[in-house]
């Protein structure tokens, strides 16, 4: 996981250095895709009710963030 985060950071840093807004948003979306997938995996686990509630609430936030970044990226594609 540390390697994936590091690769994402390097890609984001590279995109930021070129000041390419679309590339930055694409890298952010890739990070949100990763978080969304991991939360999806967690949601498929047998979790205690209190933990499940917390994970579900956080998952909804991740999805909202992902969708907002996706929408911003789509604005810069046009």
VEXDREN-2710 file (C-alpha; in Angstrom, 1 decimal):
% VEXDREN-2710
k/r/px/py/pz
1/UNK/0.0/0.0/0.0
2/UNK/2.9/2.4/0.8
3/UNK/4.3/1.8/-2.7
4/UNK/0.9/2.6/-4.3
5/UNK/0.6/5.8/-2.2
6/UNK/4.2/6.8/-3.2
7/UNK/3.5/6.2/-6.9
8/UNK/0.4/8.3/-6.7
9/UNK/2.3/11.1/-4.9
10/UNK/5.0/11.0/-7.6
11/UNK/2.4/11.1/-10.3
12/UNK/0.5/14.0/-8.7
13/UNK/3.8/15.9/-8.1
14/UNK/4.7/15.4/-11.7
15/UNK/1.3/16.6/-12.9
16/UNK/1.5/19.6/-10.6
17/UNK/4.9/20.6/-11.8
18/UNK/3.5/20.9/-15.3
19/UNK/0.6/22.9/-14.0
20/UNK/-1.7/20.8/-16.0
21/UNK/-5.1/21.1/-14.2
22/UNK/-6.6/18.1/-16.1
23/UNK/-3.6/15.9/-15.3
24/UNK/-3.8/16.9/-11.6
25/UNK/-7.5/16.1/-11.4
26/UNK/-6.9/12.8/-13.2
27/UNK/-4.3/11.8/-10.6
28/UNK/-6.6/12.9/-7.8
29/UNK/-9.4/10.8/-9.3
30/UNK/-7.1/7.8/-9.5
31/UNK/-6.4/8.2/-5.8
32/UNK/-10.1/8.4/-5.1
33/UNK/-10.7/5.3/-7.2
34/UNK/-8.2/3.5/-5.0
35/UNK/-9.9/4.6/-1.8
36/UNK/-13.3/3.8/-3.2
37/UNK/-12.1/0.2/-4.0
38/UNK/-10.6/-0.3/-0.6
39/UNK/-13.8/0.9/1.2
40/UNK/-15.8/-1.4/-1.1
41/UNK/-13.6/-4.3/0.0
42/UNK/-14.2/-3.3/3.7
43/UNK/-17.9/-3.1/3.1
44/UNK/-18.0/-6.7/2.0
45/UNK/-16.4/-7.8/5.3
46/UNK/-18.4/-9.0/8.3
47/UNK/-18.0/-6.0/10.5
48/UNK/-19.4/-5.1/13.9
49/UNK/-22.4/-2.8/13.5
50/UNK/-20.7/0.3/14.9
51/UNK/-17.7/-0.3/12.6
52/UNK/-19.9/-0.9/9.6
53/UNK/-21.8/2.3/10.2
54/UNK/-18.5/4.3/10.4
55/UNK/-17.1/2.6/7.2
56/UNK/-20.4/3.2/5.4
57/UNK/-20.4/6.9/6.4
58/UNK/-16.8/7.3/5.2
59/UNK/-17.5/5.4/2.0
60/UNK/-20.2/7.8/1.2
61/UNK/-17.7/10.7/1.6
62/UNK/-15.2/9.0/-0.6
63/UNK/-17.8/8.5/-3.3
64/UNK/-18.9/12.1/-3.1
65/UNK/-15.3/13.3/-3.3
66/UNK/-14.6/11.0/-6.2
67/UNK/-17.7/12.3/-8.1
68/UNK/-16.8/15.9/-7.4
69/UNK/-13.2/15.4/-8.7
70/UNK/-14.6/13.5/-11.7
71/UNK/-16.9/16.3/-12.5
72/UNK/-14.2/18.9/-12.3
73/UNK/-11.9/16.8/-14.5
74/UNK/-14.7/16.5/-17.0
75/UNK/-15.1/20.3/-17.1
76/UNK/-11.4/20.6/-18.0
77/UNK/-11.6/18.0/-20.7
78/UNK/-13.9/20.2/-22.7
END
